Amino acid sequence: MANLSSLCLDHVILLLPYAMLSDPPSWLTDNFTISPGGQHADGKTENRLVLFRDGTYLELIAFINDDPEKRKGHWWDKPYGVVDYAFTTSNLDYDGITSRLSKSGTAISYEKPRAGGRVTPDGKELKWEVTFPTGVERGNIPFFCTDVTPRERRVAATEENITHLSGVLGMAGMLLEIEKDGLGPVAKVLAAVLDQTPPAQDGHLDVLAPNDVEKLNRASVVMQEAPSDSDKPLALTLRLQTAEHEDKKAIQEPIDDGVVSISFE
């Protein structure tokens, strides 16, 4: 059953070197079925997808040819790893969200929606609108991705491509480790976005997935203070759910000055 009349967790961005899109490492292929993607309309980035049964997906994205000119000034000009996440809905209540944010006591809001898109390898044009946050480092709070063309074109789930060696069925959500001073504002903003009561600084907020899947818990965005020895104001971990909820080893893969962090629950 689709939940897209409400805000739902849509996808998570995993930034990789360009060579890993065409020749993914074993820590990806041993766990996931990787589906085709395409080049984005701005000509700067290209992607491949890991699609899940709950309707969410992991977007493997890279700057084409690792060209520093394509990186320059881009919102994902970051160290490699999990860098951002998106919500979706069939009808984004932009005015309602910005109104609630104006009462949150923070300077964080959202820009007006802008057009986005790409062409699939078989020539289908995909169109959507993206709505990006402002006044905060990207990745602290979600951006919105709202489909213009039918969502099933963008998220082309088949039984083959949603079946994974790791047994993953869907997303448990995101873990945000944030420096102490930023934790309270992010919690307030996320609560305003989801129209929920703000949690304690270390807490979580529930979010729907596009599809209901038996035995899967509801996804959530978990916020906690970054470790005292952390040199980063923000670290993101993608949390995934398996059918058996077995104890599966987390992925912690350093790439240059970044780290890919994915846990299994």
Disulfide bonds with the S-S distance in Angstrom:
none
